[in-house]
């Protein structure tokens, strides 16, 4: 007989029901619920992400096709389209947001979910800061106005390079400027933040420099500065210039009157151009500064993985609450996939793992055995052995 539940059920087991019930009570998600609780909603939305369903109809019909297997998921039956739509529109998205960070903290407590690819010698925490815009149709999402004929939302992410998972995520309207969000972040002192040129703001630089936060970013072409000191560079490397500068001009002198920054010019052999970097790190070599900025590409890969493997470009609801719930469940699904990818001994990419999970959600195999060898022929299921039960007439002796 089959001794394991489906792969989808074993993935859901990573979310303890007691922990989930605590979050439901905290956010009052089941207030007024009649038969359709928050766990069923979470199962349906996670199924949407893991299976690649494009609509409410596909979610409900996909679960309805698995009659007899839903009890392993902790739900009594498939939801109705109208019921799921109403729940996504009215139940608080903050519960799914807290569920994501709670699950991520629990996974990180079990052990590292990956390793930093380049082995830097410094012990500082390394973060990447960036945002990605999700375009929306303005006629369907009128609350997400961005431009005259275009809507959108923006996901601001602070990526931890220890495991390439976000330490901070904020969903805002697309018109919100990145620097405004960066000023509100509380980054631990001693950390190194790498970001693109869109975050260049002298007031932000001054605040981080005063708080002990180190940064690496690109310098704007029209920046005004004065060279305070020049350092020697190797002729064999890709570093062209290494200077200690003071920001000049009205904005630089007002925000950073007494601060010295470092200007590093690097030759990019891939795009055949010069990259001009600015940083407040003075204790590391210029080549290390260049390598830190190169690590910023990891957050672009994170956004690419999120958009290509999960449902964050087409949505099953048009309200702001429903959109936020779908994005947070996408991040939860990505957390599960990255955790499985870290545990797997099979040599496959994360996108291949996501695709294989999509095809085998209701396959009945041990999850770890499937994860290490998904193409192995499943073992033959033995017929159940029925023990003989001798029947005797009352009053007759039992013969052994």
Backbone torsions as a table, in degrees:
resi	resn	phi	psi	omega
1	UNK	NA	157.1	-179.1
2	UNK	-74.0	123.7	-174.8
3	UNK	-104.8	2.6	179.7
4	UNK	-124.4	156.4	175.3
5	UNK	-86.9	-178.8	-179.7
6	UNK	-69.8	162.4	178.2
7	UNK	-61.8	-37.2	178.9
8	UNK	-63.8	-40.7	178.2
9	UNK	-64.6	-39.4	179.3
10	UNK	-69.8	-29.7	173.6
11	UNK	-69.3	-40.5	178.3
12	UNK	-66.1	-24.7	178.2
13	UNK	-65.8	-14.2	176.7
14	UNK	-71.9	-8.3	178.4
15	UNK	-114.0	97.1	-178.3
16	UNK	-57.4	135.9	-177.8
17	UNK	-65.4	-32.2	178.1
18	UNK	-65.8	-41.2	177.1
19	UNK	-65.1	-42.2	179.0
20	UNK	-64.0	-41.8	179.9
21	UNK	-64.4	-34.1	177.3
22	UNK	-63.3	-42.7	178.5
23	UNK	-67.4	-36.7	178.6
24	UNK	-63.1	-43.7	178.7
25	UNK	-66.8	-37.3	-179.0
26	UNK	-63.8	-41.2	-176.8
27	UNK	-98.9	2.3	179.2
28	UNK	53.8	44.1	-176.1
29	UNK	-72.1	-27.7	-177.7
30	UNK	-96.9	13.5	-180.0
31	UNK	-67.3	123.0	-178.6
32	UNK	80.3	5.2	-179.2
33	UNK	-73.8	140.8	179.4
34	UNK	-128.4	85.4	176.1
35	UNK	92.9	-27.4	-178.6
36	UNK	-109.9	97.2	-174.3
37	UNK	-92.1	177.9	-176.6
38	UNK	-69.3	-29.4	178.4
39	UNK	-65.1	-42.4	178.0
40	UNK	-63.4	-39.1	176.6
41	UNK	-63.5	-43.0	179.6
42	UNK	-63.9	-42.2	178.3
43	UNK	-61.5	-43.5	-178.5
44	UNK	-65.0	-43.2	-178.0
45	UNK	-73.4	-33.4	175.5
46	UNK	-70.0	-34.8	174.0
47	UNK	-63.5	-36.7	176.6
48	UNK	-58.5	-43.8	-178.1
49	UNK	-73.8	-44.6	-174.6
50	UNK	-74.0	-29.9	-177.8
51	UNK	-94.2	-15.1	-178.2
52	UNK	78.8	28.1	179.4
53	UNK	-68.0	140.8	-175.2
54	UNK	-100.8	-10.4	-175.0
55	UNK	-152.4	169.1	175.6
56	UNK	-62.2	-36.1	179.3
57	UNK	-62.6	-41.9	179.8
58	UNK	-67.5	-36.6	178.1
59	UNK	-63.5	-52.0	-175.9
60	UNK	-68.0	-41.9	179.2
61	UNK	-68.9	-36.0	178.4
62	UNK	-63.4	-40.4	176.4
63	UNK	-73.3	-33.3	179.8
64	UNK	-66.8	-28.7	178.2
65	UNK	-70.7	-12.7	-176.8
66	UNK	-104.5	34.9	178.1
67	UNK	-58.8	132.2	-176.3
68	UNK	98.3	-15.9	178.8
69	UNK	-110.6	-8.8	-175.0
70	UNK	-73.8	-23.9	179.6
71	UNK	-63.4	-28.3	176.8
72	UNK	-68.8	-20.0	179.4
73	UNK	-89.7	-5.5	-179.6
74	UNK	85.8	17.1	177.9
75	UNK	-123.7	153.0	-176.0
76	UNK	-85.8	-24.9	-178.4
77	UNK	-172.4	171.8	-179.7
78	UNK	-72.0	147.8	178.9
79	UNK	-78.5	161.6	171.0
80	UNK	-85.5	154.3	-177.4
81	UNK	-61.8	-44.8	-177.4
82	UNK	-66.9	-36.6	179.8
83	UNK	-66.8	-45.0	179.0
84	UNK	-66.0	-39.2	178.7
85	UNK	-63.8	-42.7	179.7
86	UNK	-65.4	-40.7	179.8
87	UNK	-64.8	-41.3	178.8
88	UNK	-65.6	-30.5	-177.5
89	UNK	-81.1	-25.2	-170.4
90	UNK	-119.5	-25.2	-179.1
91	UNK	-78.9	141.7	-170.0
92	UNK	-64.5	129.9	178.0
93	UNK	-72.4	-16.6	-179.2
94	UNK	-63.3	-26.6	177.9
95	UNK	-65.9	-40.5	178.2
96	UNK	-71.0	-34.1	176.2
97	UNK	-63.2	-46.8	179.2
98	UNK	-68.4	-32.2	177.1
99	UNK	-62.5	-39.5	178.7
100	UNK	-62.5	-49.4	-177.4
101	UNK	-70.3	-33.4	176.7
102	UNK	-65.4	-44.7	178.9
103	UNK	-66.0	-39.3	-179.5
104	UNK	-65.0	-40.9	177.2
105	UNK	-63.6	-37.4	179.6
106	UNK	-68.4	-41.7	178.1
107	UNK	-64.6	-41.0	179.8
108	UNK	-67.3	-30.8	178.4
109	UNK	-69.2	-26.4	179.4
110	UNK	-74.2	-19.9	-179.0
111	UNK	149.2	171.7	-179.1
112	UNK	-65.3	139.2	178.4
113	UNK	-93.2	10.2	-179.3
114	UNK	164.2	-177.0	179.7
115	UNK	-133.3	147.3	176.8
116	UNK	-64.1	127.0	-171.8
117	UNK	-64.2	-60.5	175.2
118	UNK	-78.9	133.6	-178.1
119	UNK	-89.2	87.3	175.9
120	UNK	-72.0	150.8	180.0
121	UNK	-81.4	-23.7	-179.2
122	UNK	-73.8	154.6	-177.7
123	UNK	-100.7	3.4	-179.0
124	UNK	-67.4	149.5	171.6
125	UNK	-68.9	135.8	-179.5
126	UNK	-112.7	126.7	179.9
127	UNK	-125.1	151.5	168.0
128	UNK	-114.7	136.2	-179.2
129	UNK	-119.7	124.5	179.3
130	UNK	-164.1	174.6	177.8
131	UNK	-138.7	157.3	175.6
132	UNK	-131.8	140.5	-178.6
133	UNK	-100.1	131.7	176.3
134	UNK	-105.5	112.7	-176.6
135	UNK	-74.3	142.2	-179.3
136	UNK	-133.1	153.6	175.3
137	UNK	-78.4	122.6	-174.1
138	UNK	-65.7	-30.2	179.5
139	UNK	-71.2	-28.4	178.2
140	UNK	-90.8	-28.3	-179.1
141	UNK	-123.6	69.1	-175.9
142	UNK	-65.8	-21.1	179.7
143	UNK	-75.3	-13.4	-176.1
144	UNK	-105.4	44.2	-178.3
145	UNK	-61.3	132.8	-178.1
146	UNK	-127.5	-56.2	175.4
147	UNK	-129.3	-171.7	-173.1
148	UNK	-60.9	-43.1	-177.2
149	UNK	-122.6	21.0	-174.0
150	UNK	-142.7	137.4	174.7
151	UNK	-112.6	173.0	178.7
152	UNK	177.0	160.1	171.6
153	UNK	-125.7	160.2	-176.7
154	UNK	-128.0	134.1	176.5
155	UNK	-106.3	115.2	178.0
156	UNK	-95.1	125.0	-172.3
157	UNK	-129.0	133.8	168.8
158	UNK	-108.9	107.1	-172.1
159	UNK	-92.4	128.4	176.3
160	UNK	-86.8	122.9	-175.8
161	UNK	-82.5	-0.3	174.0
162	UNK	-70.8	-34.9	178.1
163	UNK	-136.7	5.4	178.4
164	UNK	57.7	41.5	172.8
165	UNK	-124.5	152.6	-174.7
166	UNK	-72.3	138.7	170.3
167	UNK	-95.2	-17.2	-179.2
168	UNK	-150.6	131.9	177.1
169	UNK	-137.0	132.4	176.8
170	UNK	-137.4	129.0	178.1
171	UNK	-102.6	123.4	-179.7
172	UNK	-134.3	174.7	171.8
173	UNK	-67.1	154.4	-172.1
174	UNK	-68.1	-22.0	-178.1
175	UNK	-77.4	-10.0	-178.6
176	UNK	-69.1	130.1	-176.1
177	UNK	-76.3	144.8	-177.1
178	UNK	-64.2	-37.3	-177.3
179	UNK	-64.6	-34.4	178.4
180	UNK	-61.0	-41.4	178.9
181	UNK	-70.9	-38.3	-179.7
182	UNK	-63.0	-35.9	179.3
183	UNK	-66.9	-29.8	-178.2
184	UNK	-82.8	-11.7	-178.5
185	UNK	-74.2	146.0	175.3
186	UNK	-108.4	96.8	-177.2
187	UNK	-98.3	133.3	-177.5
188	UNK	-60.9	139.6	176.1
189	UNK	-60.3	145.6	-178.2
190	UNK	89.1	-9.0	179.3
191	UNK	-78.3	158.9	176.2
192	UNK	-114.4	124.3	-179.9
193	UNK	-113.6	125.6	177.2
194	UNK	-111.5	135.4	-173.7
195	UNK	-151.5	169.0	-178.7
196	UNK	-88.0	-179.9	-174.1
197	UNK	-67.1	-18.7	-180.0
198	UNK	-66.6	-14.9	-179.7
199	UNK	-99.0	9.1	179.4
200	UNK	-68.9	114.9	177.8
201	UNK	-153.1	120.7	-173.6
202	UNK	-66.3	-34.0	176.2
203	UNK	-65.1	-38.8	176.5
204	UNK	-65.0	-41.9	177.4
205	UNK	-59.3	-42.8	-179.1
206	UNK	-65.7	-41.3	179.7
207	UNK	-64.6	-46.4	-179.8
208	UNK	-65.9	-38.9	179.7
209	UNK	-64.7	-36.3	178.7
210	UNK	-71.3	-33.4	-178.8
211	UNK	-85.9	-4.5	179.8
212	UNK	85.7	17.3	177.4
213	UNK	-92.6	127.4	179.9
214	UNK	-96.1	149.4	-176.0
215	UNK	-142.3	157.0	173.4
216	UNK	-138.4	126.4	178.9
217	UNK	-153.2	174.4	177.2
218	UNK	-85.8	148.3	-179.3
219	UNK	-91.9	141.7	178.1
220	UNK	-72.1	150.6	-176.2
221	UNK	-65.4	-30.6	-176.5
222	UNK	-96.0	16.4	-179.3
223	UNK	-67.2	139.5	178.7
224	UNK	-106.0	129.1	-176.9
225	UNK	-152.2	165.3	176.1
226	UNK	-123.2	132.3	-179.0
227	UNK	-78.8	122.5	-179.4
228	UNK	-95.1	-35.6	-179.5
229	UNK	-159.2	147.6	177.3
230	UNK	-115.1	141.6	179.5
231	UNK	-113.2	151.1	177.9
232	UNK	-72.6	144.5	178.8
233	UNK	-124.7	153.7	179.7
234	UNK	-76.3	142.7	179.4
235	UNK	-77.9	-17.2	-176.7
236	UNK	-91.5	-15.3	-178.7
237	UNK	-89.2	-172.0	179.4
238	UNK	-99.2	5.5	178.3
239	UNK	-86.6	123.5	-178.1
240	UNK	-96.0	-38.3	-178.5
241	UNK	-143.0	148.4	176.1
242	UNK	-143.2	110.3	-172.2
243	UNK	-132.7	153.1	170.0
244	UNK	-104.4	122.3	-171.0
245	UNK	-127.2	163.9	171.5
246	UNK	-123.5	131.1	-179.0
247	UNK	-69.4	131.6	179.3
248	UNK	-112.7	-170.4	-176.8
249	UNK	82.3	170.8	-177.0
250	UNK	-63.4	-47.8	-177.0
251	UNK	-67.6	-43.4	-178.2
252	UNK	-67.2	-43.2	-179.6
253	UNK	-70.0	-30.2	178.9
254	UNK	-74.2	-44.4	-175.0
255	UNK	-82.7	-39.1	-174.0
256	UNK	-129.9	67.7	-176.0
257	UNK	-69.3	-31.3	-174.6
258	UNK	-117.3	9.7	-175.3
259	UNK	-96.1	140.5	174.5
260	UNK	-109.6	135.3	179.9
261	UNK	-121.2	170.3	-177.4
262	UNK	-113.9	132.4	178.4
263	UNK	-112.7	119.8	-177.9
264	UNK	-121.9	124.3	177.7
265	UNK	-104.4	124.2	-175.3
266	UNK	-122.6	142.6	176.0
267	UNK	-91.7	121.6	177.8
268	UNK	-92.1	106.3	-176.9
269	UNK	-74.1	-21.5	-179.4
270	UNK	-73.0	-50.2	-179.6
271	UNK	-95.8	-2.2	178.9
272	UNK	53.3	60.3	178.7
273	UNK	-153.3	167.4	177.8
274	UNK	-94.6	138.5	174.1
275	UNK	-111.4	124.0	179.6
276	UNK	-103.5	114.7	-176.1
277	UNK	-106.6	148.6	173.8
278	UNK	-128.3	138.2	-176.2
279	UNK	-153.5	160.8	173.1
280	UNK	-105.4	14.5	177.8
281	UNK	-89.3	121.2	-179.7
282	UNK	-113.3	-8.8	-174.4
283	UNK	-94.8	-6.2	-177.3
284	UNK	-109.2	156.3	179.3
285	UNK	-69.3	156.7	-180.0
286	UNK	-63.5	-34.7	178.0
287	UNK	-65.8	-33.8	176.6
288	UNK	-68.7	-38.3	176.0
289	UNK	-59.4	-43.0	178.6
290	UNK	-64.7	-39.1	179.4
291	UNK	-68.0	-34.3	177.1
292	UNK	-64.1	-43.9	179.3
293	UNK	-66.4	-33.8	177.2
294	UNK	-63.1	-31.3	178.2
295	UNK	-65.4	-17.0	180.0
296	UNK	-61.1	-20.3	-179.6
297	UNK	-62.8	-20.1	-178.7
298	UNK	-64.3	-32.7	179.1
299	UNK	-73.4	-28.9	173.5
300	UNK	-67.5	-38.8	176.1
301	UNK	-65.9	-34.2	176.9
302	UNK	-63.7	-46.6	178.3
303	UNK	-63.7	-39.6	179.2
304	UNK	-63.6	-43.3	179.0
305	UNK	-63.8	-41.0	-179.5
306	UNK	-64.1	-42.8	-175.2
307	UNK	-79.4	-29.4	-176.5
308	UNK	-85.5	-30.9	-173.5
309	UNK	-103.8	-12.5	-176.0
310	UNK	-131.7	169.3	-173.5
311	UNK	-92.8	88.0	175.4
312	UNK	-129.9	10.6	176.5
313	UNK	-115.2	-23.1	171.3
314	UNK	-122.6	139.8	-171.2
315	UNK	-124.4	149.6	-177.7
316	UNK	-93.9	0.4	176.2
317	UNK	-145.1	155.3	-175.8
318	UNK	-107.1	-7.6	178.5
319	UNK	-80.0	159.8	179.6
320	UNK	-64.1	-39.2	-179.5
321	UNK	-64.7	-42.6	179.7
322	UNK	-65.0	-38.9	179.2
323	UNK	-65.2	-42.3	179.3
324	UNK	-65.2	-40.1	177.4
325	UNK	-60.5	-42.4	-179.1
326	UNK	-66.7	-37.3	179.0
327	UNK	-69.6	-40.5	179.9
328	UNK	-68.6	-36.4	176.0
329	UNK	-70.0	-28.5	173.9
330	UNK	-65.3	-41.0	177.5
331	UNK	-66.6	-36.1	176.4
332	UNK	-65.3	-42.9	177.8
333	UNK	-63.6	-39.3	178.0
334	UNK	-64.9	-36.7	175.8
335	UNK	-61.0	-44.0	178.3
336	UNK	-63.3	-42.5	-177.9
337	UNK	-67.1	-41.4	179.1
338	UNK	-67.8	-35.8	176.1
339	UNK	-64.9	-44.1	178.1
340	UNK	-65.4	-38.6	179.2
341	UNK	-64.7	-35.1	178.1
342	UNK	-68.6	-36.6	-178.2
343	UNK	-79.1	-24.8	-172.9
344	UNK	-70.4	140.5	173.9
345	UNK	-97.5	-0.9	177.0
346	UNK	-79.2	142.8	-176.9
347	UNK	-88.3	75.7	177.2
348	UNK	-132.3	159.8	-179.5
349	UNK	-80.1	167.0	-179.5
350	UNK	-66.8	-34.4	178.8
351	UNK	-68.2	-37.0	176.2
352	UNK	-66.2	-37.4	177.2
353	UNK	-64.0	-42.9	178.1
354	UNK	-61.8	-40.1	178.8
355	UNK	-66.6	-42.6	-179.9
356	UNK	-67.3	-37.3	175.7
357	UNK	-63.7	-38.0	178.7
358	UNK	-59.7	-35.9	-178.0
359	UNK	-84.2	-14.9	-172.7
360	UNK	-126.2	26.9	-177.5
361	UNK	-58.6	-38.2	-177.0
362	UNK	-108.9	28.0	170.8
363	UNK	-80.6	133.6	-177.8
364	UNK	-94.7	90.6	175.5
365	UNK	-147.1	157.3	174.5
366	UNK	-62.2	130.1	-171.6
367	UNK	-63.0	-43.7	-178.1
368	UNK	-67.7	-39.1	177.6
369	UNK	-64.8	-41.0	177.1
370	UNK	-66.0	-37.4	-177.1
371	UNK	-65.7	-37.4	-178.7
372	UNK	-81.2	-31.0	-178.1
373	UNK	-146.5	78.8	-174.5
374	UNK	-71.2	-19.3	-175.5
375	UNK	-97.7	5.7	178.1
376	UNK	-71.9	142.5	178.5
377	UNK	-65.6	126.4	179.7
378	UNK	-59.8	146.9	178.8
379	UNK	-65.0	148.7	177.9
380	UNK	-66.7	129.9	-178.1
381	UNK	-80.6	119.1	-179.5
382	UNK	-71.2	151.0	176.2
383	UNK	-69.2	139.3	179.8
384	UNK	-66.1	134.9	178.7
385	UNK	-87.4	121.0	178.8
386	UNK	-92.3	118.5	178.7
387	UNK	-69.3	138.9	179.5
388	UNK	-69.6	139.9	178.3
389	UNK	-120.2	100.9	-177.6
390	UNK	-68.7	132.5	178.6
391	UNK	-107.3	132.0	-179.9
392	UNK	-128.6	158.7	175.7
393	UNK	-85.3	141.8	-178.1
394	UNK	-60.6	131.4	179.6
395	UNK	100.3	-18.4	177.7
396	UNK	-89.9	145.0	179.1
397	UNK	-71.7	148.9	179.2
398	UNK	-85.5	123.7	-179.2
399	UNK	-97.2	124.3	-179.3
400	UNK	-71.2	NA	NA
